[in-house]
Amino acid sequence: MNTLSWVLGACALLASTGVASAHQTHINYTVVPGIFQQDDPTTDASTFNFTASNFGLINRTYPSDSAYSGYTRKTQWQRLSRYISSLNHHAHSNERYSLLFLGRHGEGIHNAAETYYGTPAWNCYWSERDGNNSVVWADAHLTQKGISQALAVNGFWKHLIIDELITPPESYYTSPLYRCLSTANLTFSGLDLPRKHPFVPTIKELFREGISAHTCDRRSNKTYIHASFPTYRFEKAFPEYDPYWTPLHAETSTDQDIRSKKVLDDVFSNDDSTYISVTSHSGEIASLLRVLGHRVFALGTGAALPVLVKATTVQGQGPTTSTEAFASVSTCATAPVATASSCNDCSCCT
């Protein structure tokens, strides 16, 4: 990509964040605590198994139980659904409650490559290439392990729908990167979903991973995505080619949080669904959690996290935010040999 293309792409990203917008309202997000184990600071993300713990749903009573006929015979998910309905029924006109299911993609070829080469060599050399002599990790596809992870979550959802009588998502969104498109398809296809809420995900540009110099974070063109996933919808004005990724430049975490807020605002302003699925990435989900005010909770490949969110629309403009220029990324001219555990950056270049 030449300099002009990079500047245009960066400008497009800044414009899409709506930093200079004159909106007269803004949305504040808070997490409703005490619903999921993942909300609890004592829950260890590194050992937590969401499929073995009913998605982390805490076995408890809700204020709405007493008005729920035969609630003692209902599943925890049925009673949670009733509670969320009660919250929305009693909410002010500028408030709403929604349950987000944030799912990370299954293992991608890029994840396996980083493990193979080691993180220092990956970050400083291999990640900026499209692949090696054996595999391609630009807009990485899933490994066989990643496919198995997504299928296991599909089985978990089948259990939740049939046995736990969970209310499944009413809307589905996904990052435009192939590993998420594929994970969403494997996770939700073939489930017994309500006819009025079928699995027809919307591809949203800003649910993508943090924009890095890594080629795994450069999306494919729209034509290829449509040919691969013909039933998926594209958000309005989705461009043919990736307007944001550029070689050897990376988005700052500040900018990522700004665009995460932007895409959440877009969803909550245009979709009145109570149950919403987002298939995304570890870095982007971490950014979304920061915007929502949720504690840090890292997800392994294929894992998912439910979050009950209160969204409040407030009059007036929100807090002023400032975007930052994409940072230049240092790389190695040749593949480094990183054997010392102290080598964590490009100092290992030879």
C-alpha positions as CSV (number, residue, x, y, z in Angstrom):
1,M,0.0,0.0,0.0
2,N,1.5,3.4,-0.9
3,T,1.6,6.4,1.4
4,L,-1.5,8.0,-0.1
5,S,-3.5,4.8,0.4
6,W,-2.4,4.5,4.0
7,V,-3.3,8.1,4.7
8,L,-6.8,7.6,3.1
9,G,-7.3,4.4,5.1
10,A,-6.3,6.1,8.4
11,C,-8.6,9.0,7.6
12,A,-11.4,6.6,6.9
13,L,-10.9,5.0,10.3
14,L,-10.9,8.3,12.1
15,A,-14.0,9.4,10.3
16,S,-15.8,6.1,11.2
17,T,-15.1,6.6,14.9
18,G,-17.3,9.7,14.9
19,V,-14.9,11.7,17.0
20,A,-15.9,15.0,15.4
21,S,-19.6,14.1,15.3
22,A,-22.1,16.5,16.7
23,H,-24.5,13.9,18.1
24,Q,-26.7,15.3,20.9
25,T,-26.9,12.0,22.8
26,H,-24.5,9.4,23.8
27,I,-24.7,5.9,25.4
28,N,-23.2,4.9,28.7
29,Y,-22.6,1.2,29.3
30,T,-22.4,-0.7,32.6
31,V,-22.3,-4.4,33.5
32,V,-25.0,-5.8,35.7
33,P,-23.0,-7.7,38.4
34,G,-23.7,-10.9,40.2
35,I,-25.1,-12.8,37.2
36,F,-22.0,-14.6,35.9
37,Q,-19.0,-16.1,37.6
38,Q,-16.8,-14.2,35.1
39,D,-17.9,-10.9,36.7
40,D,-16.4,-12.0,40.0
41,P,-12.8,-10.9,40.5
42,T,-12.0,-14.2,42.2
43,T,-12.8,-16.2,39.1
44,D,-9.5,-17.2,37.4
45,A,-9.8,-16.8,33.6
46,S,-6.8,-19.0,33.0
47,T,-8.6,-22.1,34.4
48,F,-12.3,-21.2,33.9
49,N,-14.2,-23.6,31.7
50,F,-17.4,-22.0,30.4
51,T,-18.9,-25.1,28.9
52,A,-18.5,-27.1,32.2
53,S,-20.1,-24.3,34.3
54,N,-23.3,-23.5,32.4
55,F,-21.6,-20.5,30.7
56,G,-20.7,-19.3,34.2
57,L,-24.3,-18.5,35.1
58,I,-24.6,-18.2,38.9
59,N,-27.2,-20.4,40.6
60,R,-29.2,-17.7,42.4
61,T,-32.7,-16.2,42.9
62,Y,-33.8,-13.0,41.1
63,P,-36.2,-10.3,42.3
64,S,-38.6,-11.4,39.5
65,D,-38.9,-15.0,40.7
66,S,-41.7,-14.4,43.1
67,A,-44.0,-13.2,40.2
68,Y,-42.9,-16.1,38.0
69,S,-45.5,-18.9,38.2
70,G,-43.8,-22.2,39.0
71,Y,-40.3,-20.7,38.9
72,T,-38.9,-23.5,41.1
73,R,-39.4,-25.8,38.2
74,K,-37.8,-23.5,35.7
75,T,-34.1,-23.7,34.6
76,Q,-31.7,-21.0,35.7
77,W,-31.6,-19.7,32.1
78,Q,-35.4,-19.4,32.0
79,R,-35.4,-17.5,35.2
80,L,-32.6,-15.2,34.0
81,S,-34.7,-14.5,30.8
82,R,-37.6,-13.6,33.0
83,Y,-35.4,-11.3,35.1
84,I,-34.0,-9.5,32.0
85,S,-37.6,-9.0,30.7
86,S,-38.5,-7.6,34.1
87,L,-35.5,-5.2,34.0
88,N,-36.5,-3.9,30.6
89,H,-40.2,-3.7,31.6
90,H,-39.3,-1.4,34.5
91,A,-36.5,0.5,32.9
92,H,-36.7,4.2,32.0
93,S,-37.3,5.1,28.4
94,N,-33.6,5.9,27.9
95,E,-32.4,2.5,29.4
96,R,-32.3,-1.0,28.1
97,Y,-30.7,-4.3,29.1
98,S,-29.1,-6.7,26.7
99,L,-27.3,-10.0,27.1
100,L,-24.1,-10.1,24.9
101,F,-22.4,-13.4,24.0
102,L,-18.9,-12.5,23.1
103,G,-17.2,-15.4,21.4
104,R,-13.5,-15.6,20.3
105,H,-12.7,-17.5,17.1
106,G,-11.2,-21.0,17.2
107,E,-7.5,-21.5,16.8
108,G,-6.2,-20.0,13.5
109,I,-3.2,-20.8,11.5
110,H,-1.6,-17.7,12.8
111,N,-2.0,-18.8,16.4
112,A,-0.3,-22.1,15.5
113,A,2.5,-20.3,13.6
114,E,3.2,-18.0,16.6
115,T,3.5,-21.1,18.8
116,Y,5.8,-22.8,16.3
117,Y,8.1,-19.8,15.8
118,G,7.9,-18.3,19.3
119,T,6.4,-14.9,20.0
120,P,9.5,-12.7,19.5
121,A,10.3,-14.2,16.1
122,W,6.6,-14.1,15.2
123,N,6.2,-10.4,16.1
124,C,9.4,-9.2,14.6
125,Y,9.5,-11.2,11.3
126,W,7.0,-13.9,10.4
127,S,3.8,-12.1,11.3
128,E,4.5,-9.4,8.6
129,R,4.6,-12.1,5.9
130,D,1.7,-13.8,4.3
131,G,2.9,-17.2,5.3
132,N,5.8,-19.7,4.9
133,N,6.5,-22.4,2.4
134,S,3.8,-24.6,3.9
135,V,0.8,-22.5,5.0
136,V,-0.7,-19.0,4.5
137,W,-1.8,-17.0,7.6
138,A,-2.8,-13.8,5.9
139,D,-6.4,-13.4,7.0
140,A,-5.8,-16.7,8.7
141,H,-8.2,-19.6,8.4
142,L,-8.9,-22.0,11.2
143,T,-6.7,-25.0,12.0
144,Q,-8.3,-28.4,12.5
145,K,-8.1,-27.7,16.2
146,G,-9.9,-24.4,15.7
147,I,-12.6,-26.2,13.7
148,S,-13.0,-28.8,16.5
149,Q,-13.2,-26.0,19.1
150,A,-16.0,-24.3,17.2
151,L,-17.9,-27.5,16.8
152,A,-17.6,-28.2,20.5
153,V,-19.2,-24.9,21.2
154,N,-21.9,-25.8,18.7
155,G,-22.6,-28.9,20.8
156,F,-22.7,-26.8,23.9
157,W,-25.3,-24.4,22.4
158,K,-27.4,-27.5,21.5
159,H,-27.3,-28.5,25.1
160,L,-28.2,-25.0,26.3
161,I,-31.2,-24.8,23.9
162,I,-32.6,-28.3,24.5
163,D,-31.8,-28.9,28.1
164,E,-31.3,-25.5,29.7
165,L,-34.0,-23.8,27.6
166,I,-31.8,-20.8,27.1
167,T,-33.0,-17.9,25.0
168,P,-30.6,-18.0,22.0
169,P,-29.3,-14.9,20.3
170,E,-31.8,-12.8,18.3
171,S,-29.0,-11.0,16.4
172,Y,-25.6,-12.2,15.2
173,Y,-22.6,-10.1,14.4
174,T,-19.1,-11.1,13.3
175,S,-15.7,-9.6,12.5
176,P,-14.9,-9.5,8.8
177,L,-11.8,-11.7,9.3
178,Y,-12.1,-15.2,8.0
179,R,-11.4,-17.0,11.2
180,C,-14.4,-15.3,12.9
181,L,-16.6,-15.8,9.9
182,S,-15.9,-19.5,9.9
183,T,-16.1,-19.8,13.7
184,A,-19.6,-18.2,13.7
185,N,-20.8,-20.5,11.0
186,L,-19.5,-23.7,12.7
187,T,-20.8,-22.5,16.1
188,F,-24.4,-21.6,15.2
189,S,-25.3,-23.6,12.1
190,G,-27.7,-26.5,12.5
191,L,-29.1,-25.3,15.9
192,D,-32.8,-25.4,16.6
193,L,-33.2,-21.6,16.5
194,P,-36.5,-19.7,16.4
195,R,-37.8,-19.0,12.9
196,K,-38.0,-15.3,13.5
197,H,-34.3,-15.2,14.7
198,P,-32.3,-17.4,12.2
199,F,-28.6,-17.5,12.1
200,V,-27.9,-14.7,9.5
201,P,-25.0,-12.8,10.9
202,T,-24.1,-9.2,9.9
203,I,-20.4,-8.6,9.1
204,K,-19.2,-5.4,10.8
205,E,-15.8,-3.9,10.0
206,L,-15.1,-2.5,13.4
207,F,-15.6,-5.8,15.3
208,R,-12.2,-6.8,13.8
209,E,-9.1,-7.5,15.8
210,G,-6.7,-4.7,16.8
211,I,-5.3,-3.4,13.5
212,S,-1.7,-4.5,13.6
213,A,1.1,-4.9,11.1
214,H,0.4,-8.6,11.2
215,T,-1.0,-9.9,7.9
216,C,-3.4,-12.2,9.8
217,D,-5.3,-8.9,10.6
218,R,-5.7,-7.9,7.0
219,R,-9.1,-8.9,5.8
220,S,-9.9,-10.4,2.4
221,N,-11.9,-8.5,-0.1
222,K,-15.7,-8.4,0.0
223,T,-16.2,-10.5,-3.1
224,Y,-14.2,-13.4,-1.6
225,I,-16.0,-13.1,1.7
226,H,-19.4,-13.2,0.0
227,A,-18.4,-16.2,-2.1
228,S,-17.2,-18.0,1.1
229,F,-20.2,-17.1,3.2
230,P,-23.1,-16.2,0.8
231,T,-25.8,-16.1,3.5
232,Y,-24.0,-13.5,5.6
233,R,-25.1,-9.8,5.5
234,F,-22.7,-6.9,5.1
235,E,-23.2,-3.8,7.0
236,K,-24.1,-0.7,5.0
237,A,-21.2,0.7,2.9
238,F,-18.9,-2.2,3.5
239,P,-16.0,-1.6,1.1
240,E,-14.6,-4.1,-1.3
241,Y,-11.0,-3.8,0.0
242,D,-9.7,-3.4,3.6
243,P,-9.6,0.3,4.2
244,Y,-7.6,0.2,7.4
245,W,-4.8,-2.3,7.3
246,T,-1.4,-1.0,6.1
247,P,2.0,-2.6,6.2
248,L,4.2,-1.9,9.3
249,H,1.7,0.3,11.1
250,A,-0.5,-0.5,14.1
251,E,-3.5,0.9,15.8
252,T,-3.1,2.1,19.4
253,S,-5.2,0.7,22.2
254,T,-6.8,4.1,22.6
255,D,-8.0,4.1,19.0
256,Q,-9.2,0.5,19.3
257,D,-11.4,1.4,22.3
258,I,-12.8,4.4,20.4
259,R,-13.9,2.2,17.5
260,S,-15.2,-0.5,19.9
261,K,-17.4,2.2,21.5
262,K,-18.4,3.3,18.0
263,V,-19.5,-0.2,16.9
264,L,-21.3,-0.9,20.2
265,D,-23.1,2.4,19.8
266,D,-24.1,1.5,16.3
267,V,-25.5,-1.9,17.4
268,F,-27.4,-0.5,20.3
269,S,-28.8,2.4,18.3
270,N,-30.0,0.3,15.4
271,D,-30.8,-3.1,16.9
272,D,-33.4,-3.6,19.6
273,S,-32.5,-7.2,20.3
274,T,-32.1,-8.3,23.9
275,Y,-29.9,-11.3,23.1
276,I,-26.9,-10.5,20.8
277,S,-24.0,-12.6,19.7
278,V,-20.6,-11.2,18.6
279,T,-17.9,-13.4,17.2
280,S,-14.6,-11.6,17.4
281,H,-11.0,-11.7,18.6
282,S,-9.1,-11.8,21.9
283,G,-7.8,-8.2,21.6
284,E,-11.1,-6.8,20.4
285,I,-13.2,-8.6,23.0
286,A,-10.8,-7.2,25.6
287,S,-11.4,-3.7,24.2
288,L,-15.2,-4.2,24.2
289,L,-15.0,-5.3,27.9
290,R,-13.1,-2.1,28.7
291,V,-15.7,0.0,27.0
292,L,-18.5,-1.9,28.9
293,G,-16.7,-1.5,32.2
294,H,-16.2,-5.3,32.7
295,R,-13.2,-6.7,34.5
296,V,-10.3,-8.0,32.5
297,F,-11.2,-11.6,31.4
298,A,-8.9,-13.2,28.8
299,L,-10.5,-15.8,26.5
300,G,-8.6,-18.7,25.0
301,T,-9.3,-19.7,21.3
302,G,-12.9,-20.9,20.9
303,A,-14.0,-19.5,24.3
304,A,-17.0,-17.3,24.9
305,L,-18.2,-14.8,27.5
306,P,-21.7,-13.7,28.4
307,V,-22.2,-10.2,29.7
308,L,-25.4,-8.6,30.9
309,V,-25.2,-4.9,29.9
310,K,-27.3,-1.9,30.9
311,A,-27.2,0.8,28.1
312,T,-28.3,4.3,29.1
313,T,-28.8,7.0,26.4
314,V,-27.8,10.3,27.9
315,Q,-28.6,13.8,26.5
316,G,-25.6,15.8,25.4
317,Q,-22.3,14.9,23.9
318,G,-20.2,12.2,25.5
319,P,-16.7,12.6,26.9
320,T,-14.2,14.1,24.4
321,T,-11.9,11.5,22.8
322,S,-8.8,12.0,20.8
323,T,-7.4,9.6,18.2
324,E,-3.8,8.9,17.8
325,A,-1.7,8.3,14.7
326,F,-1.0,4.7,13.8
327,A,2.4,3.7,15.3
328,S,5.2,2.5,13.1
329,V,6.3,-1.1,13.7
330,S,9.9,-2.3,14.0
331,T,10.7,-5.6,12.3
332,C,13.7,-7.8,11.6
333,A,15.2,-8.0,8.1
334,T,15.8,-11.7,8.5
335,A,14.2,-14.3,10.6
336,P,15.6,-14.1,14.2
337,V,16.7,-17.0,16.2
338,A,15.1,-16.4,19.6
339,T,16.1,-19.1,22.1
340,A,16.6,-17.0,25.2
341,S,13.5,-16.5,27.3
342,S,14.6,-12.8,27.9
343,C,14.3,-12.0,24.2
344,N,10.8,-10.5,23.9
345,D,11.2,-7.9,21.2
346,C,13.2,-7.1,18.1
347,S,16.5,-7.0,20.1
348,C,16.7,-10.7,19.1
349,C,17.2,-9.6,15.5
350,T,20.6,-10.6,14.0
